[in-house]
């Protein structure tokens, strides 16, 4: 009953704060947190994305300006058998300003993020919805200038988001990761797209301050950055090849490559074949230790009309688990709670996605996964074997003032081997997103 009352409170607070009468008639806008993908899993961000530069920029710095409001409510309840429970209810979101293009070349972007503690007992902290305490916060997470110097090519400098494997917003709580960086790139839906740059600092999802990339990786008191370069090639038949290299100076280097292709089996059936490989090793002064590890992952998807079946496998090197201090774990088996990339881990996933289509006023879909991870039973990298059972239901409302509401309900049960010191727990979440244009 306590959980149901918290969920009802969350819904009332969200609706009351986000939908005053004066905004019901606002036009719908694209919600960057809602990619309109059925079965979207933010823990599997392995796309090699480039810098976004409008192909046909809106003329006029002021005339082309836009202001987007994105309220969000988030409730998380993690009930553990042994360790401390985690509970939190947050209300907040983002206010995004984007100018028009001055002389068709320059544009300003700024985003203010906030996450306010509506309910968060100190003895159940650790939800990552707030700063430790828990303590609500507000931060100017994005503030950058884009220079468009060719049709699809531009440069961006300042506080910004990235969506790259092992370097990205990892938008799974109230506020995403953002970075202080310089980047240049070319955006193209087909053919070659690329991005390169230097990242000096990161603001993590539950903080309002930027710290150096090396400090975020675990090297306290250091001030090292990351140089990165990524490329993606999409063939006319949809086949995709992508690669990225990220060099965290004196810490570690990460190289990632992927290949994905769909094969037509019948008029409404497709077989997706997906492969990815990660190589990660310490470099320079080895500020977080000397290591050399890797991970290989593969996924098969059978797409049958409104239903998709999938199976995936991954294996991680025995020297160390994959390091992900900059967000966006890149593994087909990364799910709601765990990434299944611990040292020496072999993991297997089985899952299903189904699109129910329009039900009443909402588009409804669901997906579920079962992932089993086997790790060493002895030695320095021993950890509990575990199985994670996941379920997600998405409701995208489409009528009247409810247009652009995205309600997501998620549940995960983690069953760990107690003989190896495991801790079973239930993770339950409800997330409500909305967006509307104020300008």
C-alpha positions as CSV (number, residue, x, y, z in Angstrom):
1,X,0.0,0.0,0.0
2,X,2.8,2.4,0.8
3,X,4.3,2.0,-2.7
4,X,0.9,2.6,-4.3
5,X,0.4,5.8,-2.3
6,X,3.8,7.1,-3.4
7,X,3.0,6.4,-7.1
8,X,-0.3,8.2,-6.8
9,X,1.5,11.2,-5.1
10,X,4.0,11.2,-8.0
11,X,1.3,11.3,-10.6
12,X,-0.6,14.1,-8.9
13,X,2.5,16.2,-8.4
14,X,3.6,15.7,-12.0
15,X,0.2,16.6,-13.5
16,X,-0.3,19.6,-11.3
17,X,3.1,21.1,-12.0
18,X,3.5,20.2,-15.6
19,X,0.0,20.8,-17.1
20,X,-1.5,24.2,-16.1
21,X,-4.4,25.3,-18.3
22,X,-2.3,27.8,-20.1
23,X,-0.1,25.2,-21.7
24,X,-2.7,22.7,-22.8
25,X,-2.9,24.2,-26.3
26,X,0.9,24.3,-26.9
27,X,2.1,22.5,-30.0
28,X,3.8,19.2,-29.5
29,X,7.6,19.1,-29.9
30,X,10.2,16.4,-30.4
31,X,11.1,14.9,-27.0
32,X,14.8,13.9,-27.1
33,X,14.2,11.6,-24.2
34,X,11.4,9.8,-26.2
35,X,12.9,8.5,-29.5
36,X,9.6,6.8,-30.4
37,X,11.4,3.4,-30.6
38,X,9.4,0.4,-29.4
39,X,11.5,-1.4,-26.7
40,X,13.9,1.5,-26.2
41,X,16.5,0.6,-23.6
42,X,18.7,3.5,-22.5
43,X,21.3,1.2,-21.0
44,X,22.2,-0.1,-24.5
45,X,23.5,3.1,-26.1
46,X,25.9,1.7,-28.6
47,X,25.1,4.0,-31.5
48,X,28.0,5.9,-33.0
49,X,26.3,9.3,-33.3
50,X,27.7,12.4,-34.9
51,X,27.4,16.1,-34.2
52,X,23.9,17.4,-34.9
53,X,23.9,20.2,-37.5
54,X,20.7,21.2,-39.2
55,X,20.7,20.7,-43.0
56,X,18.4,23.6,-43.6
57,X,19.1,26.1,-40.7
58,X,16.3,28.5,-39.6
59,X,17.5,32.0,-40.5
60,X,17.5,34.7,-37.8
61,X,19.0,34.5,-34.4
62,X,15.8,35.6,-32.6
63,X,13.2,34.7,-35.2
64,X,14.4,31.1,-35.2
65,X,14.6,30.7,-31.4
66,X,12.8,28.0,-29.5
67,X,12.1,27.3,-25.8
68,X,11.2,23.7,-24.9
69,X,9.9,22.6,-21.5
70,X,10.4,19.0,-20.5
71,X,8.9,18.2,-17.0
72,X,9.8,14.8,-15.6
73,X,8.7,12.8,-12.5
74,X,10.6,9.8,-11.3
75,X,9.9,7.3,-8.6
76,X,12.4,4.6,-7.7
77,X,12.0,1.9,-5.0
78,X,14.7,-0.7,-4.5
79,X,13.9,-3.3,-1.9
80,X,16.9,-5.3,-0.8
81,X,17.2,-8.5,1.2
82,X,20.5,-7.6,2.9
83,X,21.8,-4.2,2.1
84,X,20.2,-0.7,2.5
85,X,16.9,-0.1,0.6
86,X,16.8,2.9,-1.8
87,X,13.7,5.0,-2.2
88,X,13.1,8.4,-3.9
89,X,10.5,10.5,-5.6
90,X,11.8,13.4,-7.7
91,X,10.1,16.2,-9.7
92,X,11.9,18.4,-12.1
93,X,13.0,18.2,-15.7
94,X,14.6,20.6,-18.2
95,X,14.2,23.9,-19.9
96,X,15.9,24.0,-23.3
97,X,16.7,27.2,-25.2
98,X,17.9,27.0,-28.8
99,X,18.5,30.2,-30.9
100,X,18.1,30.5,-34.6
101,X,21.1,30.6,-36.9
102,X,22.9,33.9,-37.1
103,X,24.1,34.4,-40.6
104,X,23.2,30.7,-41.2
105,X,26.3,29.8,-39.3
106,X,26.1,30.4,-35.5
107,X,23.6,29.1,-32.9
108,X,23.4,29.1,-29.1
109,X,22.1,26.3,-27.0
110,X,21.4,26.2,-23.3
111,X,19.6,23.7,-21.0
112,X,18.7,24.1,-17.3
113,X,18.1,20.9,-15.5
114,X,16.6,20.4,-12.1
115,X,15.8,17.5,-9.8
116,X,13.9,18.3,-6.6
117,X,13.5,15.9,-3.6
118,X,9.8,15.3,-3.1
119,X,10.4,12.2,-1.0
120,X,13.8,10.7,-0.1
121,X,14.5,9.5,3.4
122,X,18.2,9.8,4.3
123,X,18.4,6.2,5.5
124,X,17.3,5.0,2.1
125,X,19.5,7.3,-0.1
126,X,21.4,6.1,-3.1
127,X,18.7,6.3,-5.9
128,X,21.0,8.7,-8.0
129,X,17.9,10.9,-8.5
130,X,19.5,13.6,-6.3
131,X,22.8,14.6,-4.8
132,X,23.8,12.5,-1.8
133,X,21.9,13.4,1.3
134,X,19.5,13.3,-0.5
135,X,19.6,16.8,-1.8
136,X,17.8,18.3,-4.8
137,X,19.8,20.4,-7.3
138,X,19.6,22.7,-10.3
139,X,22.4,23.1,-12.9
140,X,23.0,24.7,-16.2
141,X,24.1,21.4,-17.8
142,X,24.3,22.7,-21.4
143,X,25.6,26.0,-22.7
144,X,27.3,25.8,-26.0
145,X,27.9,27.5,-29.4
146,X,27.6,25.7,-32.7
147,X,29.4,26.9,-35.8
148,X,28.0,25.5,-39.0
149,X,30.7,25.9,-41.6
150,X,29.3,23.4,-44.2
151,X,26.0,21.8,-45.1
152,X,26.2,18.9,-42.7
153,X,29.4,19.9,-40.8
154,X,29.9,21.9,-37.7
155,X,31.8,22.6,-34.6
156,X,30.4,22.8,-31.0
157,X,32.2,24.2,-27.9
158,X,31.0,24.4,-24.3
159,X,28.8,22.3,-22.1
160,X,27.1,19.7,-24.2
161,X,25.7,16.2,-24.5
162,X,27.2,13.2,-26.3
163,X,25.6,9.9,-27.3
164,X,28.5,7.6,-28.0
165,X,29.4,4.2,-26.6
166,X,31.0,4.7,-23.2
167,X,30.7,8.5,-23.5
168,X,27.2,9.9,-23.2
169,X,24.3,11.3,-21.3
170,X,23.1,7.9,-20.0
171,X,19.7,9.5,-19.4
172,X,18.3,7.0,-16.9
173,X,17.5,9.2,-13.9
174,X,16.3,12.8,-13.7
175,X,19.3,14.6,-15.1
176,X,21.7,13.3,-17.8
177,X,25.5,13.4,-17.9
178,X,26.8,16.5,-19.7
179,X,30.3,17.4,-20.7
180,X,32.6,20.4,-21.0
181,X,34.1,19.8,-24.5
182,X,35.0,20.8,-28.0
183,X,33.8,18.7,-30.9
184,X,33.6,18.8,-34.7
185,X,31.7,16.5,-36.9
186,X,29.6,15.7,-39.9
187,X,26.0,14.4,-39.6
188,X,24.6,12.2,-42.3
189,X,21.8,9.6,-42.1
190,X,23.4,7.6,-44.9
191,X,27.0,7.1,-45.9
192,X,29.7,8.4,-43.7
193,X,29.2,10.4,-40.5
194,X,32.0,11.3,-38.0
195,X,32.8,13.2,-34.9
196,X,36.0,14.1,-33.1
197,X,36.9,16.2,-30.1
198,X,38.4,16.7,-26.7
199,X,36.4,16.4,-23.4
200,X,37.7,18.3,-20.4
201,X,35.1,17.6,-17.7
202,X,31.9,15.8,-16.9
203,X,28.8,16.6,-14.8
204,X,27.4,13.3,-13.6
205,X,23.7,12.5,-13.5
206,X,23.3,13.1,-9.7
207,X,25.6,16.2,-9.4
208,X,25.6,19.9,-10.2
209,X,29.4,20.3,-10.5
210,X,31.8,19.5,-13.3
211,X,34.9,17.5,-12.5
212,X,37.8,16.3,-14.6
213,X,37.4,13.1,-16.7
214,X,40.3,11.4,-14.9
215,X,38.7,12.2,-11.5
216,X,35.4,10.8,-12.7
217,X,37.3,7.6,-13.6
218,X,38.6,7.2,-10.1
219,X,41.9,9.1,-10.1
220,X,41.2,11.6,-7.3
221,X,43.1,14.9,-7.4
222,X,44.0,14.6,-11.1
223,X,43.0,16.8,-14.0
224,X,43.2,14.8,-17.2
225,X,40.8,14.9,-20.2
226,X,39.7,12.5,-23.0
227,X,40.4,12.8,-26.7
228,X,37.9,10.9,-28.9
229,X,37.1,10.1,-32.5
230,X,34.1,8.2,-33.9
231,X,32.8,7.2,-37.4
232,X,29.8,5.5,-38.7
233,X,29.0,4.2,-42.2
234,X,25.4,3.3,-43.2
235,X,25.1,1.4,-46.5
236,X,22.1,1.8,-48.8
237,X,20.6,-1.5,-47.6
238,X,20.8,-0.3,-44.0
239,X,23.9,-2.2,-42.9
240,X,25.8,-0.2,-40.3
241,X,29.4,-0.2,-39.4
242,X,30.6,2.0,-36.5
243,X,33.7,2.5,-34.4
244,X,34.9,4.9,-31.7
245,X,38.2,5.4,-29.9
246,X,38.4,7.3,-26.6
247,X,41.8,8.1,-25.0
248,X,41.6,9.1,-21.3
249,X,45.1,10.5,-20.8
250,X,47.1,8.5,-18.3
251,X,44.1,6.5,-17.3
252,X,42.8,4.1,-20.0
253,X,41.9,3.8,-23.7
254,X,38.7,2.4,-25.0
255,X,38.2,1.1,-28.6
256,X,34.7,0.0,-29.7
257,X,33.5,-1.4,-33.0
258,X,30.1,-2.7,-34.1
259,X,28.4,-4.2,-37.2
260,X,24.6,-4.6,-37.6
261,X,22.6,-5.9,-40.5
262,X,18.9,-6.9,-41.1
263,X,18.1,-9.8,-43.4
264,X,14.6,-10.0,-45.0
265,X,13.0,-13.4,-44.4
266,X,9.4,-12.7,-45.6
267,X,7.2,-9.7,-46.1
268,X,6.9,-9.0,-42.4
269,X,9.8,-10.9,-41.0
270,X,13.4,-9.8,-40.5
271,X,16.5,-11.3,-38.9
272,X,18.8,-8.8,-37.3
273,X,22.4,-9.8,-36.8
274,X,24.4,-7.6,-34.4
275,X,28.0,-7.8,-33.3
276,X,30.2,-5.6,-31.1
277,X,33.6,-5.6,-29.6
278,X,35.3,-3.5,-26.9
279,X,39.0,-3.3,-26.1
280,X,40.0,-1.4,-23.0
281,X,43.4,-1.0,-21.4
282,X,45.3,1.3,-19.1
283,X,47.7,3.9,-20.6
284,X,50.4,6.3,-19.5
285,X,50.7,6.6,-15.8
286,X,48.0,4.0,-15.1
287,X,46.2,6.3,-12.7
288,X,43.6,3.7,-11.8
289,X,45.8,0.6,-12.2
290,X,47.4,-1.5,-14.9
291,X,44.9,-3.6,-16.8
292,X,44.0,-5.0,-20.2
293,X,40.4,-6.3,-20.8
294,X,37.9,-6.7,-23.5
295,X,34.3,-7.7,-24.2
296,X,32.6,-9.3,-27.2
297,X,28.8,-9.4,-27.6
298,X,26.4,-10.7,-30.2
299,X,22.6,-10.4,-30.6
300,X,20.1,-12.0,-32.9
301,X,16.6,-10.5,-33.3
302,X,13.7,-12.1,-35.1
303,X,11.2,-9.4,-36.0
304,X,7.7,-10.7,-36.8
305,X,5.2,-7.9,-37.4
306,X,4.4,-6.4,-34.0
307,X,6.6,-8.9,-32.0
308,X,10.4,-9.1,-31.8
309,X,12.2,-12.1,-30.2
310,X,15.9,-11.7,-29.2
311,X,18.8,-13.7,-27.9
312,X,22.2,-12.2,-27.0
313,X,25.5,-13.4,-25.6
314,X,28.6,-11.6,-24.2
315,X,31.9,-12.5,-22.7
316,X,34.2,-10.1,-20.7
317,X,38.0,-10.5,-20.2
318,X,39.2,-11.9,-16.9
319,X,41.6,-9.1,-16.1
320,X,39.0,-6.5,-15.1
321,X,35.4,-5.6,-15.8
322,X,34.6,-2.9,-18.4
323,X,35.1,0.6,-17.1
324,X,32.1,3.0,-17.7
325,X,32.8,6.2,-15.7
326,X,31.5,8.5,-18.6
327,X,28.1,6.8,-19.2
328,X,26.5,4.8,-22.0
329,X,27.4,1.2,-21.3
330,X,27.7,-0.4,-24.7
331,X,26.5,-4.0,-24.3
332,X,23.5,-5.7,-25.9
333,X,23.0,-7.4,-22.5
334,X,23.0,-4.2,-20.4
335,X,19.5,-4.0,-18.9
336,X,17.6,-2.1,-16.2
337,X,20.0,-2.6,-13.3
338,X,23.1,-4.5,-14.4
339,X,25.4,-4.3,-17.4
340,X,26.7,-8.0,-17.2
341,X,30.3,-6.9,-18.0
342,X,32.1,-7.9,-14.8
343,X,35.6,-9.5,-15.0
344,X,35.4,-12.9,-16.5
345,X,31.6,-12.8,-16.9
346,X,29.8,-14.8,-19.5
347,X,26.1,-13.7,-20.0
348,X,23.1,-14.9,-21.9
349,X,19.9,-12.9,-22.6
350,X,16.5,-14.0,-23.9
351,X,13.9,-11.3,-24.5
352,X,10.7,-10.3,-26.3
353,X,9.2,-7.0,-27.4
354,X,5.5,-6.5,-28.4
355,X,3.7,-3.4,-29.8
356,X,0.1,-3.5,-28.9
357,X,-0.6,-0.4,-31.0
358,X,-3.4,2.0,-30.1
359,X,-5.3,1.2,-27.0
360,X,-7.8,3.9,-26.1
361,X,-5.8,7.2,-26.1
362,X,-2.4,5.7,-25.9
363,X,0.1,3.7,-28.0
364,X,1.1,0.8,-25.8
365,X,4.1,-1.5,-25.9
366,X,6.1,-3.8,-23.6
367,X,9.3,-5.7,-23.5
368,X,10.8,-8.2,-21.1
369,X,14.3,-9.7,-20.7
370,X,15.9,-12.5,-18.7
371,X,19.7,-12.2,-18.4
372,X,22.0,-14.7,-16.7
373,X,25.6,-13.8,-15.8
374,X,28.2,-16.4,-14.7
375,X,31.4,-15.0,-13.1
376,X,34.5,-16.6,-11.5
377,X,33.8,-18.4,-8.2
378,X,37.3,-17.8,-6.8
379,X,40.2,-15.5,-7.2
380,X,40.6,-11.7,-7.1
381,X,37.7,-11.1,-9.6
382,X,35.2,-13.5,-7.9
383,X,31.6,-12.2,-7.7
384,X,28.1,-13.6,-7.3
385,X,26.5,-15.2,-10.3
386,X,23.1,-13.5,-10.9
387,X,20.0,-13.6,-13.0
388,X,18.0,-10.4,-13.8
389,X,14.3,-10.5,-14.7
390,X,13.1,-7.3,-16.4
391,X,9.7,-6.0,-17.5
392,X,8.9,-2.6,-19.1
393,X,5.6,-1.1,-20.2
394,X,5.4,2.1,-22.2
395,X,2.3,4.3,-22.6
396,X,2.6,7.1,-25.1
397,X,-0.6,9.2,-24.9
398,X,-1.6,10.8,-28.2
399,X,-4.9,12.7,-27.7
400,X,-5.8,16.3,-26.7
401,X,-3.8,17.9,-23.8
402,X,-2.2,14.5,-23.0
403,X,-0.4,14.5,-26.3
404,X,3.4,14.0,-25.8
405,X,3.0,12.3,-22.4
406,X,5.3,9.2,-22.1
407,X,4.6,7.0,-19.1
408,X,7.1,4.2,-18.5
409,X,6.7,1.6,-15.8
410,X,9.7,-0.7,-15.1
411,X,10.4,-3.6,-12.7
412,X,13.5,-5.8,-12.3
413,X,14.2,-8.6,-9.9
414,X,17.8,-9.5,-9.3
415,X,18.5,-13.0,-8.0
416,X,22.2,-13.3,-6.9
417,X,24.0,-16.4,-5.6
418,X,23.8,-16.0,-1.8
419,X,26.6,-18.5,-1.3
420,X,28.9,-16.0,-3.0
421,X,27.7,-13.1,-0.9
422,X,24.9,-12.0,-3.2
423,X,22.0,-9.7,-2.3
424,X,18.6,-10.3,-4.0
425,X,16.4,-7.3,-4.6
426,X,13.4,-5.9,-6.4
427,X,13.8,-2.6,-8.4
428,X,10.6,-0.8,-9.3
429,X,10.3,2.5,-11.2
430,X,7.7,4.8,-12.7
431,X,8.8,7.6,-15.0
432,X,6.6,10.3,-16.5
433,X,7.9,12.6,-19.3
434,X,6.2,15.4,-21.1
435,X,7.3,18.2,-23.4
436,X,5.8,21.3,-24.9
437,X,7.1,24.4,-26.7
438,X,6.8,27.7,-24.9
439,X,8.4,29.7,-27.7
